[in-house]
Amino acid sequence: MNTKEFILNQFEACYNRDTWFVSLKTALEGVSSYQASYKSENSTHSIMEIVHHVYFYNLLELNRFKDIAEDVSVKDNKTTFSVASEMSWELLVNKLFTIMKDWIDELKRCDEEYIERHSQSLTYINLHIAYHIGQILQIRKSRGIWDENKGINYTV
């Protein structure tokens, strides 16, 4: 397996292919707006805030990967968890899934050398996504809104 295939596999696992951990698609499947917005007294972030954070950084890093100039600066990581009031849960999830599809499409277009030059940051992006998938599942499990039958597919 070359680097390009390896990185593509990571993005697909994070986006929509359950492997050793569940994908974003599985982790978010069936989550209502109310459930996504819920935040207990002990919670650091709601599911919606986590999803916004993942969306924010994936959009930022995809634009950097594609050499698209932007005027985004992150002064405080806490702000990346804030969701604009006009963005619905459904729109946010659709935007995140679109970014994940865009990542996969862009990686397929790139040559091996370009991906190798960026492989460290691409791997960190996927580690970041997987970390937050774990947070989402922990929240869902603690709230009793996770179907244990949707667990991992370790037979891959």
N, C-alpha and C positions, 0 to 999 in steps of 0.2 A: 504494500500500500504506500503510495507516495504522499507527500505532504498535503497536496491539494485534496486528495480523497479523504485523508485523515481529518482535515479541517471541515470539509463538507459533512462528513459523518457526525462531527461534533455539533455543527449547527442544526442538522436534521434531528439529532437526538434532543437538543434543547427545544426545538420548535414543535415537531410533530411526530416523532418516532420514539415510542417508549422503549427503553433499553434497560440499563442498570438503574435508571431513575425515570420517573414519568416526565413527559414533555410538558411544555407550557400549555399546549392544547388540552391535554388530559387534565392538568392541574387546575385549569380555569373552566373546564366544561361544567355547565350547569350552575355556575356561581351567579346569583342574582345581584342586581345593583345594591340592594339592601345588604346582602351578605358581604359584598365587596367593600362596602363603606363602613361596616361595623368595626368598632375599635373598643376593646375592653379597657378597663383601667390599667391593666398590666401590659397592654400592647404598646409596642413602640410605634408600629405602623399598621394600617389596615391593608387588606389585600389590594384595594384600589391604589393606595399610595405606593405600594411595592411595584405594582404593574406600571404605574406612571414612571417610576424611577428606572425600571428596566427599559421601558420605551424611550425615555429621554437619552440614556446612555447609548442605546443601540442606534438611534437616529444620529446622534453626534458622531459616534465612531464609524458608522457606515459612510457618512459624508466625508469624514477625514480619509477613510480608506479610498474613496472615489476621488479624492482631491477636490472636493467641492468646498469652496470658501464659505465660511459662516462667521457670524459675529457673536458666537456664543461663548460666554466665559462662565465658569462655575466657581463662584466665590465661596459657596458653602454647600456641601453635599446635601444638607437638610432640605434645601430648596427644591432639589430634584424629586422629592417625594410629594411635593404639593401639586394638586390637580386643579387645573383651571375650572372654575365653577360652571362654565358653559360646555365642558366636555362630559358627555354621558359615559357611563360604564361601557356600554356597547360600542360606542365610537372609539374609546380608548383601547379596548381589546382588539377591535378591527385594525386600528392603526399599528398596534404592536405586531399583530400577525402579518400585516402588510410589510412591515420592516423586516421581519424574519424571512419572509418570502424573497424580499429584495436582496437580503444578504446572500441567500442561496443562489439566486440568479446571478448576482454579481460575481460570486466566487466561481461559478461555472464558466463565466466569460473570461476570467483571468487566467493568465498562464501560470505555470508551476513556479517560475522564478519570482514573480511578483508576490505570490502567496507565501513562498518561503521567506522573503524579506520581512513579511508582516506576521509570520507564524506565531511569534511570542504574544503579540497583542491580540491576535485572533483567538488564541487559546485562552488568554485571560478573560476575554469577553464571554466565552462559553462557560468558564468557571464561575464568573459573576452571575450569569443567568441561572446556572444549576444551583448555586447558593440560594438565590431568591426563590426558585421553585421549591426548595426545601422549606423556606419560611412560609410560603403559601400553603403547603401541605400541612405544616405544623398548625397553622391557624385553623385550617379546615378541620383537621382532626380534633383539635381542642374544642371546636364549636359543634362537633358531631355532624358536619356536613361533608364528610369524605366517605366515599364508597371504597372499602378495603379491597374489593374485587378489581379495582382499577390499578392495583399495585404495579410492580415492575415486571418486566419480561426478561428474566435472567437467562432464557434459553438462547439468546442471540449469540 
